[in-house]
Amino acid sequence: MILIEIYSRKGCCLCKEVKGVISRVSKDMQFCCKEIDITANEELFRRYKEDVPTVFINGKKIFKFKIDETEFRRILKKEIIRNTLLKRCSKKIKTV
């Protein structure tokens, strides 16, 4: 399953916009989404306080501040295909 992580904080209007785009896309594509409040972790706050929202797909930073829905869909489709191929390859290796 694809994991989308949104690093955000309360009161961030750009974070609301990003979450709205991700919510729309979730109606058409399957993935897990996790919102991480950077204020709950000193290290994350220090690292991302000027960079919210930041969006990661499977641990890779993809967007910062704004998210383009078309580009997000394209990257997500690519990641879904990649994950599917990796699963198929690992199944073949196990059965050999």
N, C-alpha and C positions, 0 to 999 in steps of 0.2 A: 504494500500500500504506500502511496506517495504521502509524504509528510510536509505540510506547509506550516511554517512557523512565522508568526508576525511579532516582531519586537516592537512594543508600543508602551504608552503610558497614558494615564488619565488626563483628560483635557486636551488631547492631541486631535485637532480637526482633520489633519491629513490621515491619521490612523483610521478615523471613521470612514473616509473615502475609500481607503485601501480595503478595509473589511467589507464594504459594500460591493466592491468589484469581486472580491473572492467569494462572497456569498452568492452573487449572481452566477459565477462560473460553477460553483458547487452544485447547482441545479442540473447541469449538463455533464459534469465530469466527477468521477469518484476520487476522493482524497481525504485524508485526515487533516484537520486544521487545529493548530494550537496557538493561542495568543499568550505571549509572555510579557508580563509587566516588568519593565526594566527597573522600576523603583523598588522592587522586592529583593533585588540582588545588587549589592554594592559594586561588584565587578562589572556586571552588565550595565549598570547605570553609568559608571565611569566611561565605559567603552562606547555606549550608544546614546548618551544623553543629548547629543546634537544631531543624531542620525535616525530619529524615529519618524515614521515607521520604516523598518527594514524587514524585507520578506526573504525567507530562505525556502528553497525546495530541496528536500532531502539533504539538508546541511549546507547547501551552496547558496551564497548570497546572490539574489536575482534582482531585487529592486530596492531602492532607497528613496524615501519621500513620496514618490508617486508611482502608480502602477498603471501600465497600459494594458487594457483588457485583452486586446488582440494578441499582443506579445506574450502576455501571461498564458493565454490559451495555447499558443504555439509552443512555448517552452514546456508547459505541462504535458501536452500531447507527446512531445519528444521524450520526456522523462517516463511517461507511461509505457511507451514502446520499448524504451531501454530496459525498464524493469521487467516487462513481459519476456523479452529476449533473454535476460539474465536468468529468470526462473526456468525457462525452457532448457537453457544450457546446463543449469545445475541439475535438473532432473535427468538429462541424458547422461551426465557424468556419473550420477549415483547408480544408474541402471547398468552401466558398462562393467 
